[in-house]
Amino acid sequence: MKIFASTLALCLLLVLGLEAQSPTWSAMASPDTVFVSDLSVTSTGTLFCLGYYNGSKHLFSSTNLGDTWSRVTNDSLIDHQPSNSLLVDNDDIVYVGISEGVSRSTDNGVTWSYTAASASLTLACVTSARGELYAYGPIGMLYRTQDSARTWTVSGTSQSHLVADSAGVLHAVNDGDGAVYRSTNNGATWVQTNFGLGGTLVHGLTPHGSRMYASTSGGGVFRSTNGGISWLPTNAGVAVSDVRDIVLVPGGVLAAGTWGGGVLLSTDNGDSWTAANSSLSDLFVRDLLALPSGRLIAVTHAASLFRTSQSIAGFQNPTSSPATFALHQNFPNPFNPTTEIRFEVPLGGFVSLSVYNILGEKVATLLEGELPGGSYTRTFDAKDLAGGVYFARLHIALHVDGRGEITKTRKMVLLK
């Protein structure tokens, strides 16, 4: 009897562990709409989406994670037809682009105020660094507001799929040539940053700390570690080359929506990806939304909505340990000021990853502690160091295998 109980308990633990690592999906209630064109969420979990109702576009909201929806009927929104742009800023102000300007709500969509603009605006993005909003205007103009959409000024020329990184630098995709561009002066001028992408069609860009991810058609996922200047594919586990959207989930998990391959998750900054499609009946995913709770919402090609049944913040890639010890060449190299260092440890042990200058002096400790077998990536930020030659040194003290200690070194070049 004790053996049976112990076996049953072990089975339950295994099942619960698998469920924690394999999120399941369920279909959500859909608002009275034939096409969901945009989806946003506040920090308190209130959902907003734009969609069609009786042939016209309207705003819908949900306070129960999409179990039920209600149409926003405030007069300031009815009198001015909503466009296809919806945005929530860092202060939970909800903005809806309309034909003559912008409507905004500061109370979770209960009341709305209308701000006229000199042109019809399509909301583009909000910067995390300064809290500014950007919007596309007519004839290729980019507009900016610094007072929560009360006044707008022309900032520069517009690009598509606009995002801002943590430093406030703008990144965008040009629909005309499909190339990636970067602006450090609020869109006044743009510099093409397509190195490594080739002629790949880019759907969108996703900033994540010092990294940037590009979802592409034909090339899968690309990653940049130097502010979007150069790119490298990172497609381990990506079976479908058409990736439509990438989002960051609270807790550090990356989620990618693919066209035909469902949803992929990564816990190692995109080094490897794992499919997470349990009960997801439509694998053609065009948009993803990460909720504050760590759950995911997927919008499929037919505007169907699906939601994970639990948070994926604790998801772990079920990858096997690598076969050999390895310290890979950093990328990019040469670099300025950041680069990524990838290494592999097949056996558990005490691992340290440090950086030394040409005189043999330690200038940075990137990692020092116990690690299980696996593949790892660390970012080296040399913004406070002089240009020159540096060395990444990986040292492993093994617990097993009788081989004692292993040390590997790679040469890196910092250009300033």
C-alpha positions in Angstrom: 0.0 0.0 0.0 2.8 2.4 0.9 4.6 1.5 -2.4 1.3 2.2 -4.3 0.9 5.6 -2.5 4.5 6.6 -3.2 4.2 5.6 -6.8 0.9 7.6 -7.1 2.5 10.6 -5.5 5.4 10.4 -7.8 3.1 10.2 -10.9 1.2 13.2 -9.7 4.3 15.2 -9.2 5.5 14.3 -12.7 2.1 15.2 -14.2 2.0 18.5 -12.4 5.6 19.2 -13.5 4.7 18.5 -17.1 1.7 20.7 -16.9 3.8 23.5 -15.5 6.2 23.2 -18.4 3.5 22.7 -21.1 0.9 25.5 -21.1 -2.5 24.5 -22.4 -4.8 26.7 -24.4 -8.6 27.3 -24.4 -10.8 29.2 -26.8 -11.9 32.6 -25.5 -15.3 34.3 -26.0 -15.1 36.7 -28.9 -16.7 40.1 -29.0 -19.4 40.7 -31.6 -16.8 41.3 -34.3 -15.7 39.7 -37.5 -12.1 40.8 -37.2 -10.0 41.8 -34.2 -7.6 44.4 -35.5 -5.9 45.4 -32.3 -5.6 44.1 -28.7 -4.1 45.8 -25.6 -4.2 45.3 -21.8 -3.7 47.5 -18.8 -1.5 46.7 -15.8 -4.7 45.7 -13.9 -5.7 43.2 -16.5 -8.5 45.1 -18.3 -8.5 44.0 -22.0 -9.4 46.3 -24.9 -9.8 45.4 -28.6 -10.9 47.0 -31.8 -13.4 45.2 -34.0 -16.4 45.5 -36.3 -20.0 45.7 -35.0 -22.8 46.0 -37.5 -20.4 47.0 -40.2 -18.6 49.7 -38.2 -15.5 49.6 -36.1 -15.9 49.9 -32.4 -14.0 49.5 -29.1 -14.7 46.5 -26.8 -13.5 45.9 -23.3 -13.3 43.0 -20.9 -12.6 43.0 -17.1 -12.5 39.2 -16.8 -9.7 38.2 -19.1 -11.9 37.9 -22.1 -14.6 35.6 -20.7 -17.2 38.3 -21.6 -16.9 41.5 -23.6 -18.8 44.8 -23.7 -18.9 47.5 -26.4 -17.7 50.9 -25.2 -20.6 53.3 -25.9 -19.2 56.6 -24.6 -20.4 59.4 -26.9 -16.9 60.8 -27.5 -16.0 57.5 -29.1 -19.3 57.0 -31.0 -19.2 60.5 -32.5 -15.7 59.9 -33.9 -15.2 56.7 -35.8 -12.3 54.7 -34.2 -9.4 53.8 -36.5 -7.3 50.7 -36.4 -5.0 51.9 -33.6 -5.2 51.2 -29.9 -2.5 51.7 -27.3 -2.1 51.6 -23.5 0.8 53.7 -22.0 2.9 53.2 -18.9 0.4 55.1 -16.8 -2.5 52.9 -17.9 -4.0 55.6 -20.1 -5.9 54.0 -23.0 -5.7 55.7 -26.4 -7.8 55.1 -29.5 -6.9 56.7 -32.8 -9.9 58.3 -34.6 -10.4 60.0 -37.9 -9.9 63.6 -36.5 -7.5 62.9 -33.6 -7.2 60.7 -30.5 -9.7 59.7 -27.7 -8.2 58.9 -24.3 -9.4 57.4 -21.1 -7.7 57.6 -17.7 -10.3 55.5 -15.8 -10.1 52.1 -17.5 -12.4 53.0 -20.3 -15.3 54.3 -18.3 -15.1 57.9 -19.6 -13.3 59.3 -22.6 -12.0 62.7 -23.7 -11.4 63.7 -27.3 -8.3 65.6 -28.5 -8.3 67.1 -31.9 -5.2 66.8 -34.1 -4.1 68.6 -37.2 -4.3 65.3 -39.1 -5.7 61.8 -38.9 -3.3 59.8 -36.7 -2.6 56.1 -36.3 -1.1 55.3 -33.0 2.3 53.6 -33.3 4.1 53.1 -30.0 5.0 54.5 -26.5 8.6 54.8 -25.3 9.4 53.1 -22.0 12.2 55.6 -21.4 10.4 58.9 -21.5 6.7 58.1 -21.8 6.3 59.7 -25.2 3.8 58.6 -27.8 4.3 58.3 -31.5 1.7 58.2 -34.3 1.7 57.8 -38.0 0.3 60.8 -39.9 -0.5 61.5 -43.6 2.1 61.8 -46.3 4.7 59.8 -44.4 5.0 62.1 -41.4 5.7 60.9 -37.8 4.0 62.7 -35.0 5.0 62.8 -31.3 3.3 63.9 -28.1 4.9 64.5 -24.7 1.7 65.4 -22.8 -0.5 62.3 -23.1 -1.9 63.1 -26.5 -3.1 66.6 -25.7 -0.8 68.2 -28.3 1.1 66.6 -31.2 4.0 67.9 -33.2 5.7 66.6 -36.4 8.8 64.6 -35.2 10.1 63.2 -38.5 9.3 60.8 -41.2 7.3 57.7 -40.4 8.2 54.0 -40.8 6.1 50.9 -40.2 6.0 48.6 -37.2 7.5 51.3 -34.9 9.0 50.3 -31.5 11.2 52.0 -29.0 13.9 50.3 -26.9 14.6 50.9 -23.2 16.9 53.9 -24.1 14.2 55.5 -26.2 15.8 54.7 -29.6 13.3 54.1 -32.3 13.4 51.0 -34.5 11.1 50.3 -37.5 10.5 48.3 -40.6 10.0 50.0 -43.9 7.0 48.4 -45.8 8.5 49.5 -49.1 11.8 47.6 -49.0 11.2 45.4 -45.9 14.4 46.7 -44.3 15.0 47.6 -40.7 15.8 51.1 -39.7 17.0 52.9 -36.6 16.6 56.5 -35.3 18.3 58.2 -32.4 16.6 61.6 -32.9 12.9 60.8 -32.6 12.5 59.9 -36.3 14.1 63.0 -37.8 16.6 60.8 -39.6 16.8 57.0 -40.1 19.7 54.6 -40.7 19.3 51.2 -42.3 20.4 48.4 -40.0 19.9 45.3 -42.0 23.3 43.6 -41.5 22.7 39.9 -41.1 19.1 40.0 -42.2 19.8 39.9 -45.9 16.6 40.1 -48.0 14.4 38.5 -45.3 10.9 40.1 -45.0 10.6 41.4 -41.4 7.1 41.4 -39.8 7.9 43.2 -36.6 10.5 44.1 -33.9 10.5 43.3 -30.2 12.9 45.0 -27.8 14.0 43.1 -24.7 16.6 44.9 -22.5 19.8 45.2 -24.5 18.5 42.8 -27.1 16.2 43.2 -30.1 14.2 40.4 -31.8 12.9 40.4 -35.4 10.0 38.2 -36.5 10.4 37.4 -40.2 8.9 35.5 -43.1 11.3 32.9 -44.4 14.0 33.4 -41.8 12.3 32.7 -38.6 13.7 34.6 -35.6 16.6 37.0 -35.7 18.3 38.6 -32.7 20.4 41.7 -32.2 22.6 42.3 -29.2 24.0 45.7 -30.2 20.9 47.9 -30.4 19.5 46.6 -33.7 22.6 47.4 -35.7 23.4 43.8 -36.7 21.4 40.5 -36.6 21.9 36.8 -36.3 19.3 34.0 -36.8 18.4 32.1 -33.6 16.1 29.3 -34.7 17.0 26.2 -32.6 13.6 24.5 -32.3 11.8 26.8 -34.8 10.2 24.4 -37.3 8.3 27.1 -39.2 10.2 29.9 -40.9 7.2 32.4 -40.9 7.1 34.1 -37.5 4.5 36.8 -37.2 4.9 38.2 -33.6 7.2 38.0 -30.6 6.3 39.2 -27.1 8.0 39.3 -23.7 6.1 37.6 -20.9 6.5 38.8 -17.3 9.2 36.6 -15.8 11.5 36.7 -18.8 9.9 34.1 -21.1 9.8 35.0 -24.9 6.8 33.8 -26.9 6.7 33.7 -30.7 3.5 33.3 -32.8 4.1 31.5 -36.1 2.1 31.0 -39.2 1.4 27.3 -39.2 3.5 26.2 -36.2 1.5 27.7 -33.4 3.3 29.3 -30.4 6.9 28.8 -29.4 8.5 29.7 -26.0 12.1 30.4 -25.0 13.6 30.9 -21.6 17.2 31.5 -22.7 16.8 34.8 -24.6 16.0 33.0 -27.9 18.9 30.5 -27.9 16.3 27.7 -28.2 12.6 27.5 -28.7 10.0 24.9 -27.7 6.5 24.5 -29.1 3.6 25.1 -26.6 0.5 24.2 -28.6 -1.5 21.9 -26.2 -5.2 22.3 -27.1 -4.4 25.2 -29.5 -6.7 24.2 -32.4 -5.5 26.9 -34.8 -1.8 27.0 -35.4 -1.8 30.1 -37.6 -1.1 32.8 -35.1 -0.8 36.5 -36.2 -0.7 38.3 -32.9 0.2 37.6 -29.2 -0.5 39.5 -26.1 1.2 38.9 -22.7 -1.0 39.5 -19.7 0.3 41.0 -16.4 -0.4 37.6 -14.8 2.0 35.8 -17.2 -0.7 34.2 -19.3 -0.8 34.5 -23.1 -3.5 35.4 -25.5 -3.2 34.4 -29.2 -5.1 35.9 -32.1 -5.3 33.5 -35.0 -5.8 34.2 -38.7 -9.6 34.0 -38.4 -9.6 36.5 -35.5 -10.3 33.6 -33.1 -8.9 34.2 -29.5 -7.1 31.6 -27.4 -5.7 32.0 -23.9 -3.3 29.9 -21.8 -4.9 28.3 -18.8 -2.0 29.2 -16.6 0.9 31.6 -16.3 4.0 30.6 -18.4 6.4 32.6 -16.2 7.9 29.4 -14.8 8.1 27.6 -18.2 11.4 25.7 -18.8 12.7 24.5 -22.1 12.8 20.7 -21.9 16.2 20.6 -23.7 18.8 17.9 -23.1 22.3 18.7 -21.8 24.9 19.4 -24.5 27.4 16.7 -25.3 30.6 18.7 -24.8 32.0 21.7 -23.0 32.1 24.7 -25.3 32.8 28.5 -25.1 31.6 29.9 -28.4 33.0 33.0 -30.1 31.1 36.1 -28.8 28.7 37.8 -31.2 29.1 40.4 -32.6 32.8 40.5 -32.7 34.2 43.2 -32.9 31.5 44.9 -30.8 30.5 48.2 -29.3 29.5 48.3 -26.5 27.6 45.0 -25.9 28.2 41.4 -27.0 26.7 38.0 -26.1 28.9 35.1 -24.9 27.4 31.6 -25.3 28.7 28.5 -23.6 27.7 24.9 -22.9 28.2 22.8 -19.8 27.2 19.1 -20.2 27.9 18.3 -16.5 27.0 20.1 -13.3 29.6 22.1 -11.5 30.8 25.5 -10.2 31.1 27.8 -13.2 32.6 31.2 -13.6 32.6 33.4 -16.7 34.9 36.5 -16.5 36.5 39.0 -18.8 40.1 40.1 -18.7 42.0 42.8 -20.4 45.3 42.3 -22.4 47.3 42.8 -19.1 45.5 39.9 -17.5 43.5 42.1 -15.2 39.9 41.0 -14.5 37.5 43.7 -15.7 34.1 41.9 -15.3 32.5 38.9 -13.7 29.5 37.8 -15.8 28.7 34.6 -13.9 30.0 32.8 -10.7 28.0 30.0 -9.1 26.6 26.5 -9.4 25.1 25.5 -12.7 23.4 22.3 -14.0 24.3 21.0 -17.4 22.9 23.1 -20.2 23.4 25.9 -22.7 23.8 29.5 -21.4 24.2 33.0 -22.7 25.5 36.1 -20.9 25.8 39.7 -22.1 29.0 41.6 -21.7 28.5 45.4 -21.5 31.7 47.3 -22.1 30.4 50.8 -22.2 32.7 51.9 -19.4 35.9 50.3 -20.9 38.4 51.5 -23.4 38.6 50.0 -26.8 41.0 47.1 -27.4 41.5 43.4 -27.0 39.7 41.5 -24.2 39.4 37.8 -23.3 36.4 35.9 -22.1 37.4 33.1 -19.7 35.1 30.2 -18.8 36.2 28.1 -15.8 34.4 25.0 -14.7 35.1 23.0 -11.5 33.4 19.6 -12.1 31.6 17.6 -9.4 31.7 14.3 -11.4 33.6 12.6 -14.2 37.0 12.9 -12.5 38.3 15.5 -14.9 38.8 18.2 -12.2 38.7 21.6 -13.8 38.3 22.9 -17.4 39.2 26.4 -18.6 38.4 27.8 -22.1 39.2 31.3 -23.4 38.0 33.4 -26.4 39.5 36.7 -27.7 37.2 39.6 -28.2 37.7 43.0 -29.8 36.0 46.2 -28.5 35.9 49.0 -31.0 35.4 52.6 -29.8 
